[in-house]
Amino acid sequence: MLFSKNKNSASSNATPNERVSVSLKSLIDLAKLATRINLHHSENRSQQSGGYVSRFKGRGMEFDESRFYQPGDDIRSIDWRVTARTGKTHTKVFREERERPVFISVDNRKTMQFATRGVFKSVVATKLASLLAWAAEYHGDRIGGQTFSDYECWELKPQNGRHAVLRFLNALVSKTDVTSSKPESSTHIFEHTTLEQILARLTQHARPGSLVYIISDFRGLNDSAEIHLSKLSRHCEIVLVFIYDPLEISLPAKGRYRFTDTVRDVIVDTMDQQCLLNYQQRFELRKQCLELLAKKQGMSFIQCSTLDDPLQCLR
């Protein structure tokens, strides 16, 4: 549903189609702007290519091989399986992981197909995801992610380079390539998609040390979904990107307004001051709960409305 547009918004020059959907070309054109984005939300990255100084548990290293134990080796690195099999003490050798997986989850459910001003929430989410993907490629990181509708979830394993970004962008614009039988992609069908299901899948696919962005209006976030978020935050750096429309903050000026999704009609009377107050409080409570959850679990929190410039929100 798109009811009106603010002439002063950043999207004032957009065509009607660009307000409700995006083209692959427009997402590719965001590549240069993405170089202005800093992806390091918790701690600064070291100067080596793709490496991060992480506050999360783990070595930030990848297993390379096992060799005979040498005096001075850390006993915590002893490879007990190889030692037991050979009868001689072996130690694990690690190599630095020079690329960090960046996993971007994008909500494309029906609640995201909405705006009263600016562009659809789904358009904002897609542009944010595209900017993040290009920024990750610019910093030498691997890009993967998922996009989910009310009944399906498409997932792409993190890979490097421009090809990985284009693969992800194409998935955002058209799901046809993602539903192919390629080993780096997968599709899951749900009777009805919930955030609990999506976050449960994220805990399985986002490897420890990943930088995970979840871009959504977070409708349907419940206790079970929060448990999955908590589990994910123990091993990954999580950034919650909250998308909303100005109408969700407060209803229009006094009057009777008709809203429709082409199937149902709702009449709202904004003359009722208590109704207006309750409406505003519900949104504020939802946003505060999300912010509190992010703070409690050590996650970053970003908010972006349908009127905002996605680049400025990320910067």
C-alpha positions in Angstrom: 0.0 0.0 0.0 1.4 3.4 -1.0 -0.8 6.3 0.0 1.2 9.5 -0.3 4.7 10.8 -0.8 6.6 13.6 1.0 7.9 16.0 -1.6 10.9 16.8 0.6 12.0 13.2 0.9 15.2 11.7 -0.5 13.1 9.8 -2.9 11.3 12.8 -4.4 12.8 12.2 -7.8 12.0 8.5 -7.9 9.5 7.1 -10.4 6.4 5.3 -9.0 8.0 2.0 -9.9 11.1 2.8 -8.0 9.1 3.5 -4.9 7.6 0.0 -4.8 10.4 -2.1 -6.3 14.0 -2.0 -7.4 16.0 -3.0 -10.5 19.2 -4.9 -10.6 20.9 -1.9 -12.3 19.9 0.5 -9.5 21.5 -1.9 -7.0 24.7 -2.3 -9.0 24.9 1.5 -9.2 25.2 1.6 -5.4 28.7 0.1 -5.5 30.6 3.4 -5.4 28.5 4.8 -2.6 29.2 1.7 -0.5 32.9 2.6 -0.2 31.8 5.2 2.4 30.4 2.6 4.8 32.3 1.3 7.8 31.3 -2.3 8.6 33.2 -2.4 11.9 30.5 -1.9 14.5 32.3 -3.2 17.6 36.0 -2.9 17.3 38.4 -1.7 14.6 39.8 -4.1 12.1 43.5 -4.7 11.9 45.3 -3.5 8.9 45.8 -7.0 7.3 43.5 -7.8 4.5 40.1 -8.9 5.7 41.2 -9.6 9.3 39.2 -8.4 12.3 40.0 -7.9 15.9 37.0 -9.7 17.4 35.4 -9.5 20.8 33.8 -12.9 20.2 35.0 -16.3 21.4 37.3 -18.2 19.1 40.8 -17.9 17.6 39.8 -16.1 14.4 42.0 -18.7 12.8 41.3 -21.6 10.5 42.7 -25.2 10.9 45.4 -25.9 8.4 47.1 -29.2 9.4 48.5 -31.4 12.2 52.2 -31.9 12.8 54.5 -33.5 15.4 54.4 -31.7 18.8 57.5 -29.4 19.3 58.8 -27.9 22.5 57.1 -24.6 23.1 53.8 -25.5 21.4 50.6 -24.5 23.2 49.3 -27.7 24.9 45.8 -26.4 24.1 46.5 -27.0 20.5 47.3 -30.7 20.8 45.4 -32.8 18.3 44.2 -35.5 20.6 42.6 -37.6 17.8 45.7 -37.8 15.7 47.8 -38.4 18.8 45.6 -41.3 19.9 45.6 -42.8 16.4 49.4 -42.5 15.8 50.7 -42.9 19.3 52.8 -39.8 18.9 51.9 -36.3 20.1 50.6 -34.0 17.3 49.6 -30.4 17.5 47.2 -28.4 15.4 48.5 -25.7 13.1 46.2 -22.8 12.3 46.3 -20.2 9.6 44.9 -16.7 9.8 41.4 -16.2 8.5 41.9 -13.2 6.2 38.2 -12.9 5.2 35.2 -12.5 7.4 31.9 -13.8 6.3 29.2 -11.1 6.1 25.7 -12.6 6.2 22.8 -10.4 5.3 19.2 -11.4 6.2 16.5 -9.5 4.4 12.8 -9.5 5.3 10.5 -9.5 2.3 7.2 -10.5 3.9 3.9 -8.7 3.2 4.4 -6.3 6.1 7.4 -4.9 4.2 5.3 -4.2 1.1 4.1 -1.0 2.7 4.6 2.8 2.8 2.7 6.0 3.2 5.6 8.2 2.3 9.0 7.7 0.6 9.4 4.2 -0.6 8.2 0.8 0.4 9.9 -0.7 3.4 11.0 -3.6 1.2 12.8 -1.1 -1.1 14.6 0.4 1.8 15.6 -3.0 3.0 16.9 -4.1 -0.4 19.0 -0.9 -0.8 20.4 -1.3 2.7 21.3 -4.9 1.9 22.9 -4.0 -1.4 25.0 -1.2 0.2 26.2 -3.7 2.8 27.1 -6.3 0.3 29.1 -3.9 -1.8 30.8 -2.5 1.3 31.8 -6.1 2.4 33.2 -6.7 -1.1 35.2 -3.5 -0.9 36.7 -4.6 2.4 37.6 -8.0 1.0 35.1 -10.0 2.9 32.8 -12.9 1.9 29.2 -12.1 1.1 26.2 -14.4 1.7 22.8 -14.2 3.1 19.1 -14.9 3.0 15.9 -13.3 1.9 12.5 -14.5 3.1 8.9 -14.1 2.2 5.8 -15.2 3.9 6.2 -18.8 2.7 9.8 -19.2 1.5 13.4 -18.6 2.6 16.3 -18.4 0.1 19.8 -18.8 1.3 23.2 -18.2 -0.2 26.5 -19.3 1.2 29.2 -16.6 1.7 31.6 -16.3 -1.2 34.2 -13.7 -2.2 34.3 -11.1 -4.9 32.0 -9.2 -7.2 30.4 -12.4 -8.5 29.1 -13.1 -4.9 27.6 -9.6 -4.6 25.9 -9.9 -8.0 24.5 -13.3 -7.1 23.1 -11.8 -3.8 21.7 -8.7 -5.6 20.0 -10.9 -8.2 18.5 -12.9 -5.3 17.1 -9.7 -3.8 15.5 -8.7 -7.1 14.4 -12.0 -8.5 14.4 -15.3 -6.6 14.7 -17.5 -9.7 18.4 -17.9 -9.6 18.4 -18.7 -5.9 16.0 -21.6 -6.3 18.3 -23.4 -8.6 20.1 -26.5 -7.7 23.5 -24.8 -7.3 25.3 -26.1 -4.2 25.9 -22.7 -2.8 22.2 -21.9 -2.6 19.2 -23.5 -1.0 15.4 -22.9 -0.7 13.1 -23.8 2.2 9.3 -23.7 2.0 7.2 -22.9 5.1 3.5 -23.1 5.6 3.9 -19.7 7.1 7.2 -18.0 7.7 7.9 -16.8 11.2 10.9 -14.9 12.6 11.5 -17.8 14.9 12.0 -20.1 11.9 14.3 -17.6 10.1 16.5 -17.0 13.1 16.7 -20.7 13.8 18.1 -21.2 10.3 20.5 -18.3 10.8 22.0 -20.0 13.8 22.8 -23.0 11.5 24.2 -21.1 8.6 26.1 -18.1 10.1 29.5 -19.6 11.1 31.2 -18.3 14.3 32.9 -14.9 13.8 30.5 -13.8 11.1 29.1 -10.3 10.8 25.3 -10.7 10.6 22.9 -8.1 9.5 19.1 -8.7 10.0 17.1 -6.1 8.1 13.4 -6.3 9.0 10.4 -4.5 10.6 10.7 -7.3 13.2 6.9 -8.0 13.1 6.3 -11.3 15.0 9.4 -11.1 17.2 8.6 -13.3 20.2 10.4 -14.9 23.1 11.3 -18.0 21.0 12.8 -15.8 18.3 14.7 -13.8 20.9 16.3 -17.1 22.2 17.6 -17.8 18.7 19.0 -14.2 18.5 20.7 -14.7 21.9 22.3 -17.9 20.7 23.5 -16.3 17.5 25.0 -13.3 19.3 27.3 -15.6 21.4 29.4 -16.4 18.3 28.6 -13.7 15.8 28.5 -9.9 15.6 24.8 -9.0 15.1 23.4 -5.8 13.7 19.7 -5.3 13.9 18.4 -2.9 11.2 14.8 -1.8 12.1 12.7 -0.6 9.2 9.5 1.4 9.7 7.1 3.8 8.1 6.2 7.2 9.6 2.6 6.1 9.9 3.7 3.4 12.3 4.9 6.1 14.8 1.7 8.2 14.8 -1.6 8.3 12.9 -2.5 11.3 10.7 -4.2 14.5 11.8 -7.8 14.4 13.1 -10.2 12.8 10.7 -11.5 9.4 9.4 -9.1 7.5 7.2 -9.7 4.4 5.1 -6.9 1.9 4.6 -7.0 -1.1 2.3 -4.7 -3.9 1.1 -7.2 -4.5 -1.8 -8.8 -7.3 0.2 -9.8 -5.7 3.5 -10.8 -2.2 4.5 -10.1 -0.6 7.8 -11.6 2.8 8.9 -9.6 4.7 11.5 -11.0 7.6 13.4 -8.2 9.8 14.7 -10.6 12.0 16.6 -10.2 9.6 19.5 -7.2 10.9 21.5 -6.9 7.7 23.6 -6.8 5.7 20.5 -4.0 7.9 19.1 -2.1 7.6 22.4 -2.4 3.8 22.6 -1.3 3.5 18.9 1.9 5.6 19.5 2.7 3.8 22.7 2.5 0.4 21.0 5.1 1.4 18.4 7.4 3.0 21.0 7.2 -0.1 23.2 8.0 -2.4 20.2 11.0 -0.2 19.3 12.2 0.0 22.9 12.0 -3.7 23.4 14.1 -4.2 20.3 16.7 -1.7 21.4 16.8 -3.2 24.9 17.3 -6.7 23.4 20.2 -5.4 21.3 21.8 -3.7 24.3 21.4 -6.8 26.5 22.9 -9.2 23.9 25.7 -6.8 22.8 24.2 -6.3 19.4 24.2 -3.1 17.3 20.9 -1.3 16.5 20.2 0.8 13.5 16.8 2.3 12.5 15.7 3.5 9.1 12.4 4.9 8.0 10.9 4.8 4.5 11.8 8.5 4.2 15.5 8.1 5.2 18.5 7.8 2.9 19.8 4.2 3.4 23.4 5.4 3.0 23.1 8.0 5.7 21.5 5.4 8.1 24.5 3.0 7.6 27.1 5.8 7.9 
